[in-house]
Amino acid sequence: MGKSETALEIVKRGHRLVADDIVEIRKVSEKTLVGTAPDIIKHLVEIRGIGILDVKNLYGVGSVKLTESIDLVINLEFWNDKKDYERLGLIDEYTEILGIKVPSLTIPVRPGRNLAIVVEVAAINNRQKKMGYNAARVLNEKIMREMRRET
């Protein structure tokens, strides 16, 4: 599906890898989850056709991170033409992990789709929402005002 390739592309864009494939999750407060990589696979990524890569050795110490809080769950699934995917961003979805509801998205995957940019912008958009700005809600409010004005 391209998860590890997406992770490498995101690292090349200046972000840092915590874990690939297996993430150990700890609940550190009533609202906070933290993810880490198991020691045995720390900084490693598996790319089919190439094998195991050490991200820290390839891209430098700035390309990895030991832990990170979990603020968003992104589910990647093969594109299903029969399924309706969220298009506006008005519906909030969550995944419960260790009793904490974490915002989540389901992103359909098909050949030619740039997953790195989609995942990166999903994370940035989630951060904006946490800071109080939701572009979908702003657009919806504009449309509703316009509709009221026309009636």
Secondary structure, DSSP 8 states (H G I E B T S, - for coil): --HHHHHHHHHHTT--B--SS--EEEE-SSS-EEEE--GGGTTEEEETTTEEEEHHHHH-GGGB-SEEE---EEEEEE--TTS----SS-S-EEEEETTEEEEEEEEEE-TT--HHHHHHHHHHHHHHHHTT--HHHHHHHHHHHHHHHH-
